[in-house]
């Protein structure tokens, strides 16, 4: 109980600090996205699986062309790209849908900053497992059936803006290893562990290691 209260207080304080501290970047990023690419500022389809399998809309700057997620699944010209996407643990090294501004935001994880609002709403935490798309989570468990026990564990906690796998290798880590790491985190329930991950996050952002 004390852990949950302490974690929530840290989440609220840090989310407010992030929004205030990065407000110039949030504003500039919003303007650049709007001025350089038609479409909304935030990702249109960003429904994710949260704690207890509850679905929520995750705020994230749009770094791709409009309707990128829908087009990948329905546009015939993206058929090969979609197959590559699924076979490569739902990530693409060179994604033609990414805009120039989007590539920069992704490199330094600036597209993730709006998730501070999800933290304030209680849907996410500063530190936690990755927030997955429903279809991705379902398909990956078919590809990696041994991960089902780990997925059950990570869905017991709120997803996070940052986490153990993010500061370790980001997109370089495949789903099976990632959920195992996230399950280990979910089982720890340690404020000290959270603080250590938070302290490692700035370097992970600045270095851009593992970003796609």
C-alpha positions, 0 to 999 in steps of 0.5 A, a space after each residue: 500500500 505504501 509503495 502504491 501511494 509513494 509511486 503515485 505521488 512521485 508520478 504526479 510531481 514528476 509529470 507536472 515537472 516534465 510538463 513545465 520543464 519541457 513546455 517550450 519543446 512541447 509547443 515547438 514540436 506541436 508547431 513543427 508537426 503542424 507546419 510540416 505535415 498535414 494531419 493532427 499533432 497527436 497520433 490518431 490511433 493510439 489506443 493501448 492496453 493498460 493495467 488490468 487490460 483496460 484500454 486507453 488513449 495514449 498521447 504521443 506526437 505524430 511522427 509519421 504521415 497521417 493515418 500511418 497505422 491504418 495505411 500500413 494494414 490496408 494500403 497494397 503498396 505497404 503490404 511488404 512493409 507490413 509483413 516486415 513489420 510483423 516479422 521484425 517484432 513490430 518495428 521497422 529500421 527504415 520506415 518510409 512513413 516517418 516524417 523528417 520532423 518525426 525522425 528527430 522526435 523519435 531519435 530523442 524520444 521527444 514524441 513520448 513527452 505528451 504521455 505526462 498527461 496520461 500519467 496525471 490522468 492515472 492511466 500511466 506511470 513515469 516508470 513501467 512496462 511498455 504500453 502495447 497496441 491491442 493487436 500487437 500484444 495479441 499477435 506477439 503472444 502467438 509468435 512467442 507463446 512462452 511470453 504469456 505468463 510474462 504478459 499477465 504479470 506486466 498487465 498487473 501494473 500501469 505502463 510507463 513513459 520509461 522503463 527497464 527495457 527503454 534504458 537498456 536497449 529500446 527497440 533493439 530488444 525483441 518482444 520476448 526479451 522485453 516482456 521478460 524484463 518488464 515482468 521482472 520490473 513489475 514483480 520488484 515493486 521498488 521505489 529505489 528501482 524506479 529512481 535508478 531507471 529515472 536517473 538512467 533515462 536522460 542518457 537513453 534519450 540523449 544518446 538515441 541508442 536503439 531508437 527507430 
